[in-house]
Amino acid sequence: MKLWSCRLVFLVLSAARLSSSQQVGEACIRRDRTQGTCRDIGDCVGDNGQIENAGKLELCKGSTLAKVIACCRKTPESIASEKCEKWKRQANEDGSQCRVNIPLARGGTEADVGEFPHMVSILTFRDGDIPVHVCGGVLISDRYVLSAAHCKQGDQDTYYVRVGGHRLNQRRSGIDIDSKVIDFIQHPEYKPPRRYNDIALLKLAITVEFSRYIRAACLPHRDVRIRSGTKMIIAGWGLYDRSGQTSDVLRKAEVTVIDRIECDKNPQISDVRNSLEYPVGITDSIICANETKSGACTGDSGGPLMVATRTTCDVKEVVGLVSRGLPDCQQSDVPGTCTRVEYYVDWIVRLVWPDEL
């Protein structure tokens, strides 16, 4: 044990002397010459699911005794972390104008232009040649959008997405980009009318170029539980009153997370069970939200549930996807439900970045 500790100290000091440094989430080369990801040494997990032997790990440049960063084998979670760090670096380089977030008004309010550059409008041509907004989505790479599985109601050839949009009826040339959806991949365990596993990936026909108005969101990549009472943000172009028209402008609202057990015991949730949407109750793959003041409605499905950030241009992490919102777009005691994205990171990464595993 003493020899192992001495060797680790030597490696850390040697790594710290190197002029260049590697940050958590950056790519690195392992001793077996395979590509890895720089992560906290305690997060290095082997094929057997156990923490790797520190004596066999290559340390990343810039490790210190206070923070040991090792070149860990790639996992879906490490790839998600690596991509998140990449999106953050790009955001810092694009010259975005930031401001401090202010509390949201009751019922939600209009989002700032460029505040949610990962937001996607899923469109379909239902009546003639006019595109109709049907669902929200989240850009997670330059070719893939994350959304709700129940948003697919017909042939995938009828779906398009708009990225970079703010006002859907005012398409900005050179900023808003439309792309045909070439593959609408519902989770294999999604079995309607049940809402379990209500998650899907949409593959775009084009490769999207990132900008101040178009950026990817981060996937969950840390084992952090969202506590009951946490304030979260949802955004979308869905209905916000009983007019029957979806919003032309992107809006945002604040909701509060409800403990899963408390949500499952809510007397109003029995109506949801009886509708066959959640016949075995609220599972741990679902996040419940208190929507008594504001919440999601028709057209917001598939949009992101996000942790509130300090400024408007912070790269957002998509914690959940709106699955079921306010009935009749009215304030309700029935909790809203979101698909917990953390449970599906493995499935997502293997489809979006298969060559990196």
VOGU-3710 file (C-alpha; in Angstrom, 3 decimals, decimal comma):
1> mklwscrlvf> 0,000/0,000/0,000  2,850/2,363/0,845  4,640/1,630/-2,470  1,415/2,222/-4,402  0,898/5,573/-2,637  4,463/6,682/-3,354  4,097/5,775/-6,999  0,853/7,722/-7,285  2,482/10,783/-5,680  5,403/10,508/-8,143
11> lvlsaarlss> 3,024/10,298/-11,109  0,985/13,250/-9,889  4,061/15,428/-9,422  5,407/14,391/-12,821  2,088/15,216/-14,502  1,888/18,578/-12,741  5,313/19,635/-14,105  4,126/19,419/-17,700  3,413/22,846/-19,211  0,120/21,944/-20,904
21> sqqvgeacir> -2,795/20,638/-18,884  -5,839/18,533/-19,565  -9,186/19,258/-18,012  -11,902/16,876/-16,903  -13,862/15,762/-19,951  -10,987/16,110/-22,436  -9,756/13,186/-24,556  -6,565/11,354/-23,603  -4,574/8,219/-24,543  -4,474/5,257/-22,138
31> rdrtqgtcrd> -1,555/2,936/-21,532  -3,072/0,321/-23,833  -3,100/3,028/-26,571  -6,898/3,229/-26,601  -8,615/6,609/-26,341  -9,920/7,585/-22,949  -11,387/10,579/-21,137  -9,819/12,636/-18,353  -11,925/12,194/-15,235  -11,594/12,284/-11,467
41> igdcvgdngq> -9,650/9,151/-10,551  -12,539/7,936/-8,396  -14,765/7,879/-11,493  -12,573/5,444/-13,449  -14,643/2,260/-13,783  -13,387/-0,976/-15,385  -15,255/-3,568/-17,443  -16,321/-5,311/-14,234  -18,025/-2,179/-12,949  -15,384/-1,708/-10,243
51> ienagklelc> -13,034/1,271/-9,867  -9,861/0,668/-11,867  -6,509/0,053/-10,176  -4,902/3,469/-9,804  -1,444/1,969/-10,309  -2,371/0,975/-13,856  -3,833/4,324/-14,890  -2,186/7,057/-16,890  -2,623/10,435/-15,208  -3,741/13,427/-17,223
61> kgstlakvia> -1,433/16,415/-17,490  -2,102/18,939/-14,788  -3,086/16,494/-12,029  -2,288/17,654/-8,511  -2,298/15,949/-5,139  -5,476/17,863/-4,361  -7,184/16,820/-7,599  -6,025/13,635/-9,293  -7,247/13,377/-12,895  -6,739/10,056/-14,654
71> ccrktpesia> -7,210/8,823/-18,211  -10,246/6,587/-17,706  -11,770/4,136/-20,155  -14,591/5,583/-22,184  -18,129/4,940/-21,002  -21,416/6,469/-22,146  -21,255/8,773/-19,121  -17,668/9,840/-19,844  -18,526/10,546/-23,474  -21,495/12,652/-22,321
81> sekcekwkrq> -19,120/14,518/-19,989  -16,579/15,010/-22,771  -19,220/16,422/-25,100  -20,539/18,717/-22,382  -17,084/20,196/-21,831  -16,775/20,679/-25,591  -20,110/22,527/-25,775  -19,038/24,754/-22,872  -15,742/25,647/-24,563  -17,570/26,528/-27,761
91> anedgsqcrv> -20,030/28,689/-25,831  -17,157/30,618/-24,282  -15,664/31,235/-27,715  -18,767/32,413/-29,582  -19,042/35,836/-27,931  -22,524/35,375/-26,467  -23,976/38,317/-24,558  -25,042/37,220/-21,083  -27,184/38,679/-18,368  -28,123/37,493/-14,911
101> niplarggte> -31,360/35,526/-14,811  -34,331/37,132/-13,063  -37,228/35,320/-11,360  -39,962/34,184/-13,739  -43,427/35,680/-13,718  -46,447/33,621/-12,764  -47,517/31,538/-15,760  -44,189/31,955/-17,528  -42,725/34,662/-19,725  -41,061/35,196/-23,068
111> advgefphmv> -37,519/33,825/-23,310  -34,643/36,054/-24,358  -33,416/35,662/-27,930  -30,628/33,070/-27,848  -31,301/32,117/-24,213  -31,985/28,475/-25,109  -29,876/27,834/-28,243  -30,484/24,092/-27,912  -34,265/24,483/-28,282  -35,809/22,829/-31,327
121> siltfrdgdi> -39,278/23,116/-32,795  -40,539/19,882/-34,351  -42,737/20,721/-37,321  -45,022/18,765/-39,598  -47,070/19,645/-42,683  -50,581/18,670/-41,677  -52,699/21,140/-43,644  -51,269/22,010/-47,027  -47,813/23,567/-47,230  -47,876/25,412/-43,907
131> pvhvcggvli> -45,607/23,886/-41,239  -47,285/23,320/-37,875  -45,412/23,147/-34,555  -46,208/19,865/-32,788  -43,509/19,339/-30,156  -40,357/20,704/-28,635  -36,960/19,063/-28,711  -33,361/19,449/-27,580  -30,313/19,612/-29,828  -27,672/17,316/-28,286
141> sdryvlsaah> -25,207/17,120/-31,218  -24,840/18,529/-34,717  -27,029/15,724/-36,128  -29,377/14,583/-33,334  -32,338/15,985/-31,430  -33,799/14,505/-28,241  -37,578/14,594/-27,772  -40,554/12,609/-26,483  -41,505/9,327/-28,150  -45,210/10,195/-28,174
151> ckqgdqdtyy> -44,471/13,152/-30,467  -44,233/10,733/-33,393  -47,809/10,364/-34,613  -47,298/9,512/-38,272  -44,760/8,860/-41,016  -41,334/10,241/-40,112  -41,044/11,689/-43,642  -43,524/14,404/-42,644  -41,341/15,808/-39,840  -38,911/18,699/-39,944
161> vrvgghrlnq> -37,081/20,516/-37,179  -36,164/24,174/-36,794  -33,073/25,027/-34,787  -32,100/28,553/-33,752  -35,713/29,708/-33,841  -37,334/32,212/-31,499  -40,454/33,467/-33,291  -41,688/30,619/-35,452  -43,622/32,919/-37,799  -40,565/35,085/-38,418
171> rrsgididsk> -37,856/32,857/-39,829  -34,527/34,701/-39,725  -32,361/34,069/-42,764  -28,932/32,705/-41,850  -29,936/32,084/-38,226  -32,945/29,765/-38,147  -32,200/26,448/-39,862  -34,750/23,881/-41,000  -33,857/20,244/-41,550  -35,788/17,199/-42,618
181> vidfiqhpey> -35,906/14,325/-40,112  -34,494/11,180/-41,712  -34,940/8,902/-38,699  -37,384/9,223/-35,789  -36,137/6,619/-33,290  -38,525/5,874/-30,441  -37,117/4,048/-27,418  -37,617/0,297/-27,958  -39,459/-0,038/-24,625  -41,942/2,736/-25,348
191> kpprryndia> -45,376/1,052/-25,511  -48,264/3,537/-25,926  -50,652/4,439/-24,405  -48,202/4,028/-21,528  -45,868/6,977/-21,003  -42,960/4,953/-19,629  -39,747/5,335/-21,689  -41,267/8,349/-23,431  -38,069/9,377/-25,204  -36,906/9,486/-28,818
201> llklaitvef> -33,981/10,550/-30,994  -34,428/12,421/-34,261  -31,621/12,201/-36,811  -31,329/15,256/-39,038  -30,685/15,262/-42,775  -28,018/17,957/-42,383  -25,093/18,644/-40,095  -25,943/21,751/-38,077  -23,334/24,466/-37,709  -23,211/25,838/-34,173
211> sryiraaclp> -23,425/29,573/-33,518  -24,503/32,020/-30,831  -28,109/30,978/-31,545  -27,529/27,258/-32,116  -25,737/25,085/-29,564  -26,081/21,626/-28,125  -27,227/20,984/-24,561  -25,408/18,711/-22,126  -26,655/15,256/-21,203  -26,602/14,248/-17,516
221> hrdvrirsgt> -23,186/12,757/-16,807  -22,870/12,905/-13,028  -24,694/10,848/-10,436  -26,542/13,813/-8,951  -30,071/13,378/-7,700  -32,510/16,216/-8,240  -33,953/16,906/-4,806  -37,588/17,625/-4,062  -38,170/21,368/-4,040  -35,520/22,117/-6,673
231> kmiiagwgly> -36,514/24,951/-8,996  -36,374/23,922/-12,657  -37,001/25,628/-15,987  -39,079/24,400/-18,921  -39,296/26,094/-22,307  -41,337/25,709/-25,451  -43,804/27,018/-28,014  -46,811/25,207/-26,546  -50,223/26,578/-25,606  -50,189/28,967/-22,649
241> drsgqtsdvl> -53,918/29,634/-22,415  -57,171/28,073/-23,636  -57,148/29,816/-27,015  -56,119/26,614/-28,785  -53,142/28,289/-30,484  -49,545/27,464/-29,732  -47,223/30,327/-28,894  -45,419/32,000/-31,793  -42,590/33,059/-29,475  -40,442/30,808/-27,295
251> rkaevtvidr> -41,559/30,987/-23,673  -40,127/29,724/-20,383  -41,644/28,866/-17,021  -40,517/27,734/-13,602  -41,653/24,479/-11,994  -40,685/22,743/-8,757  -39,599/19,115/-8,494  -41,809/16,837/-6,376  -40,474/13,765/-4,590  -41,375/10,626/-6,558
261> iecdknpqis> -43,055/8,901/-3,593  -45,041/12,027/-2,773  -46,040/12,325/-6,422  -47,160/8,708/-6,590  -49,366/9,235/-3,519  -51,009/12,366/-4,939  -54,775/11,644/-5,056  -54,998/13,338/-8,446  -52,508/10,877/-9,933  -55,144/8,132/-9,818
271> dvrnsleypv> -56,749/9,750/-12,866  -53,447/9,374/-14,670  -53,222/5,691/-13,720  -56,770/5,046/-14,848  -55,915/6,499/-18,254  -53,361/3,677/-18,702  -50,534/6,176/-19,034  -48,887/5,103/-15,763  -50,635/1,863/-14,726  -47,906/0,847/-12,243
281> gitdsiican> -47,470/4,319/-10,828  -44,600/6,774/-10,989  -41,289/4,952/-11,415  -37,798/6,277/-10,727  -37,316/6,991/-14,446  -39,861/9,812/-14,158  -39,539/13,288/-12,657  -42,667/14,918/-11,233  -43,151/18,670/-11,237  -45,513/20,919/-9,295
291> etksgactgd> -47,413/22,909/-11,926  -49,946/24,702/-9,750  -48,568/28,097/-10,862  -47,151/27,399/-14,309  -46,170/24,409/-16,389  -46,098/22,605/-19,708  -49,054/22,317/-22,068  -49,926/20,970/-25,511  -46,984/21,611/-27,840  -44,407/21,647/-25,021
301> sggplmvatr> -43,972/17,853/-25,078  -40,410/16,764/-25,777  -38,999/20,067/-24,563  -36,317/20,170/-21,866  -36,568/20,277/-18,094  -33,463/22,207/-17,030  -31,760/23,296/-13,831  -32,007/27,062/-13,441  -28,609/28,665/-14,145  -27,094/31,932/-12,976
311> ttcdvkevvg> -26,864/33,591/-16,393  -28,836/33,333/-19,612  -25,943/31,970/-21,695  -24,780/29,115/-19,456  -24,825/25,791/-21,307  -27,902/23,959/-20,055  -28,084/20,332/-18,941  -31,239/18,554/-20,052  -32,397/16,723/-16,932  -35,803/15,702/-18,234
321> lvsrglpdcq> -38,128/15,790/-21,231  -41,710/16,995/-20,911  -44,030/13,989/-21,184  -47,334/15,094/-19,659  -48,286/18,654/-18,737  -51,221/20,710/-17,539  -54,641/19,330/-18,506  -56,511/21,892/-20,644  -53,586/24,291/-20,089  -55,033/25,333/-16,747
331> qsdvpgtctr> -53,321/25,466/-13,379  -53,793/22,061/-11,809  -53,008/19,999/-8,741  -52,112/17,063/-11,021  -48,289/16,915/-11,178  -46,648/17,245/-14,558  -44,345/14,388/-15,553  -41,019/14,366/-17,375  -38,864/11,516/-18,625  -35,636/11,391/-16,564
341> veyyvdwivr> -32,870/11,606/-19,207  -30,223/10,208/-16,839  -31,775/6,746/-17,215  -31,245/6,753/-20,978  -27,716/8,147/-21,405  -26,339/4,717/-22,382  -29,012/4,289/-25,098  -28,513/7,840/-26,361  -24,713/7,752/-26,541  -24,605/4,369/-28,306
351> lvwpdel> -26,846/5,747/-31,060  -25,404/9,263/-31,367  -21,673/8,537/-30,909  -21,273/4,787/-31,597  -17,700/5,092/-32,901  -16,447/6,657/-29,668  -17,136/3,689/-27,399
//
